[in-house]
Every structure is written in C-alpha cells, then in structure tokens.
Amino acid sequence: MTPLVYVFEEQVRDLLSQAGDVRLLDGVAYGFDDWTVFHAYTEKPSFTPSGHICPCVAMRSDATGFVDEEKLMLQVRSRVDPDGGPIVVLLVGTGVADSPSCRALVLTEKGVAGADTRFVPRRSELFSRNTGLLETSALAEKKVVIVGLGSGGSPIALELARAGIGHFTLIDFDRLELGNISRHVCGVNDLGRYKTLAVRDQLLQKNPFAEVSTMEVNINQALSQVEDAVAASDLLIVASDNDQSRFNLNQMSLNNNKVALYGRAITRAAGGDVLRVRPWKGPCYNCIFSSGLIDGREEEMSQKRQALAILPAYVEEDKINTMIQVGLSSDIAPIANMMTKMALVELSRGIETGMSTVDEDLASDFYVWANRREEAYANWPRMGFKWTHPSILRWYGARVDRDPNCLVCGGHLEEEPAT
C-alpha cells in the first residue's frame, strides 16, 4: 500500500513565505495503521495529536524536476535518529499559478517510498459545507467563553468548533476522572489531565485554526480574571455544576451586557433545562432560580467534589459513592444540543443565514426537557400518541417574565444600557 501523508496547507504556505535559503527544517509526524498513514507538521502542533510519533523533515526548494533522493536521504539520516522507525520527508515548492505543492517521501529500513500527499485545507475550505446554514467567515471572528467542560460543556465546545467558531476561552478546574469517561468527549488517554486542556486538544482536531485559551481556576475564587474574559467575549455559555458559580456569572453577563446560556441536568439526568439571558430584555438567572419556579428539581451530582461539599468530613467512601448519581451520556446530549443550537442562533444574529427561522421559533427564554417520568417529571402523563399534554423527549418553552423585584436586575430600565 502506498503511504498516505496529510500536511497542513497553511504550514506549507508559511514555509514558502520565509525569507532566505531554507533547506532542511525539523518537524514532527504521527503515524497510524502500521505506518501507512501519517499526519505531518513542519512545526510542533499546538495540541496533542494521537498516533505514534516519528521524525519529519521539510525541505523548501523552488527548483522543479529531478530530486536526488539518495543524496537527500543521506542528509536526512545524518540529521535524524529515527530509532528504526520511519522518517517523513516533505519536499515543498510552488506549482501552477504559484500555488503551494508538497511531495512526501517515507524513509524506512527497506528504502524510500513515495507517498500520496494530501493537504488539510485552509479555514475557508474546511467549513465550506456549512455555507448556507452558517456564515463561517463571520463565525470565525466570534469569541465564546465556556464555563464547565464536563459531559455538558465539552460536547458544546466541539460542536461550536465544527461550526467554525474561531475563538474560545475554556474555564474549569477539574481533572478528568475515570468516572467521567463514559459520558465525556475525551477518553482514557486523557485521564488525570485538566478538562480544559484535554478538550482544547479535541477542539483543535475539529478546528485547527481556532484560537483557544484555557483557565484552570475556580471562578468563585477568580472573579476578576473570569469577568475580563466574559467582557471580551460575544457569548457566555455556562455548564458549571453549582449555583454559586452561575449566580456570579449571571452578574458578570449583566455587568458587561453579554448574552449568556445556562444549562443543567437534574438528578440522574432525568431531565434538565436551558435558560437564555439577554441582559435587560428578559429574565436573568436570578429571576428564575430565586423565584421558586424550579422547586424540587435537585441537580445531578456527578463529581466526588460535589458530594464532599455537602457531607460531613468523617463520612465513609461508600456513602460518598452513593451520593454520586449520574445519568447517561444520551440523556445529557439533548441539553447540550439545545445549548449549541441556541448559541449558534445568538452568534448568527444580524447575519443572513439559515438560522434566522430558528431564531424566530426560539421565542422563549426558558426551556424544559424530560428524559424519563421520574423525579420532577414523575406525574407527567405517558407519551402515548398524544401531543396535547406534557411528555418526555420533547422540548417545552416556558413563558417566564423578568422579575421587577429581582435583587440583581430588578429596577433597571427596559432598554439596554450603553456600552
């Protein structure tokens, strides 16, 4: 089988744009499937790729035609110690109409093999299939802050990356634990890592052109730092697991006139809800969750840290484990999908896209979802064949007004404050 080598077009263009006589440049490659597929980089990538690492050497040459492969390989061997593994060599130049070209060779103990070389395209081409539904060039400039990178926040981050969002700030101080794996976008290879960094790497696999910053902080202890990030963003997405953080973030979104989306699951992900806060135009987080509207909806407890926060210090490990009651990944997915859709609507407002009709349909600020008839939804009727009564596996928009007596946003003018 002819080896297959993928190369980033942007890196080839950068190499061609360098002044001077650049001949050999040390890069890195990652091999898959018994060294038959390679992802080659002319410089170290900003994320942690998968695959088996091997040397990569890039050569820029404007000359066309014959290349003395034997002489080139002697140069490469004298430069790199592959420990018996393959070496990927990239021959970079210009083609028709000064377009970039790249030829790849794979050097092994058996000799030199020519490879089928393919470009990972530029940003505009990578998201070309979203055209019509999303304005990808505009979304590339949008900045999103996501707080909480667990089973809810991590898939939202990946979906927004797939849509072409260009700037992310990821905030979470938890590390990935074994109990998270069955519901998280990251796997066992990321155990022990900060969720922010593990998700960042996954995100850059979907959108290698995104700019991603991370903050491994407890937002309740880093309010000023987090508020600076919120102030610089276009949208705040809150998937954290405690009310204190959400009340703090609610105040930040109001202070900086930033739209915020809040999503959560209740016990064992029997259901959940999503709240959109458009500052001063509708209810804020405090209006809803300090009004008694959600009495009896105990939040899902998915982390040992959450159980320890409410149990005595002397409690046994078995008691702690009993308190942790998580739902299925498929029960979290509808909530994450709804938040993703609402995020794309907010980020596309004012732009003519296929999301315009979705914006018209999502007239409510507060939405409720039920996965099973238990907990807060135990008295709901069976789904059956009716659509005129509340049922599981359907979204319901609730008409909730802004509370004029709200201690956070009450008493303010209806119009947006000048920013």
Residue, then its C-alpha position, 0 to 999 in steps of 0.5 A: m500500500t502506498p503511504l498516505v501523508y496529510v500536511f497542513e496547507e497553511q504550514v506549507r504556505d508559511l514555509l514558502s513565505q520565509a525569507g532566505d535559503v531554507r533547506l532542511l527544517d525539523g518537524v514532527a509526524y504521527g503515524f497510524d495503521d502500521w505506518t501507512v498513514f501519517h499526519a505531518y507538521t513542519e512545526k510542533p502542533s499546538f495540541t496533542p495529536s494521537g498516533h505514534i510519533c516519528p521524525c519529519v523533515a521539510m525541505r523548501s526548494d523552488a527548483t522543479g524536476f529531478v530530486d536526488e533522493e539518495k543524496l537527500m536521504l543521506q542528509v536526512r539520516s545524518r540529521v535524524d535518529p529515527d530509532g528504526g522507525p520511519i522518517v517523513v520527508l516533505l519536499v515543498g515548492t510552488g506549482v501552477a499559478d504559484s500555488p503551494s505543492c508538497r511531495a512526501l517521501v517515507l524513509t524506512e529500513k527497506g528504502v524510500a517510498g513515495a507517498d500520496t500527499r494530501f493537504v488539510p485545507r485552509r479555514s475557508e475550505l474546511f467549513s465550506r459545507n456549512t455555507g448556507l446554514l452558517e456564515t463561517s467567515a463571520l463565525a470565525e471572528k466570534k469569541v465564546v467563553i465556556v464555563g464547565l467542560g464536563s459531559g455538558g460543556s465539552p460536547i458544546a465546545l466541539e460542536l461550536a468548533r465544527a461550526g467554525i467558531g474561531h475563538f474560545t476561552l475554556i474555564d474549569f478546574d477539574r481533572l478528568e476522572l475515570g468516572n467521567i469517561s463514559r459520558h465525556v468527549c475525551g477518553v482514557n488517554d486523557l485521564g488525570r489531565y485538566k478538562t480544559l486542556a484535554v478538550r482544547d486538544q479535541l477542539l483543535q482536531k475539529n478546528p485547527f485554526a481556532e484560537v483557544s485559551t484555557m483557565e484552570v481556576n475556580i471562578n468563585q475564587a477568580l472573579s476578576q480574571v473570569e469577568d475580563a474574559v466574559a467582557a471580551s467575549d460575544l457569548l457566555i455559555v455556562a455548564s458549571d455544576n453549582d449555583q454559586s458559580r452561575f449566580n456570579l456569572n449571571q452578574m458578570s453577563l449583566n455587568n458587561n451586557k453579554v448574552a449568556l446560556y445556562g444549562r443543567a441536568i437534574t438528578r440522574a439526568a432525568g431531565g434538565d433545562v436551558l435558560r437564555v439571558r439577554p441582559w435587560k430584555g428578559p429574565c436573568y438567572n436570578c429571576i428564575f432560580s430565586s423565584g421558586l419556579i424550579d422547586g424540587r428539581e435537585e441537580e445531578m451530582s456527578q463529581k466526588r467534589q460535589a458530594l464532599a461539599i455537602l457531607p460531613a468530613y468523617v463520612e465513609e467512601d461508600k456513602i460518598n459513592t452513593m451520593i454520586q448519581v449520574g445519568l447517561s451520556s444520551d440523556i445529557a446530549p439533548i441539553a447540550n444540543m439545545m445549548t449549541k443550537m441556541a448559541l449558534v442562533e445568538l452568534s448568527r444574529g444580524i447575519e443572513t443565514g439559515m438560522s434566522t427561522v430558528d431564531e424566530d421559533l426560539a421565542s422563549d427564554f426558558y426551556v424544559w426537557a424530560n428524559r424519563r417520568e421520574e423525579a420532577y417529571a414523575n406525574w407527567p402523563r405517558m407519551g402515548f400518541k398524544w401531543t396535547h399534554p406534557s411528555i418526555l423527549r420533547w422540548y417545552g418553552a416556558r413563558v417566564d417574565r423578568d422579575p421587577n423585584c429581582l435583587v440583581c436586575g430588578g429596577h433597571l430600565e427596559e432598554e439596554p444600557a450603553t456600552 
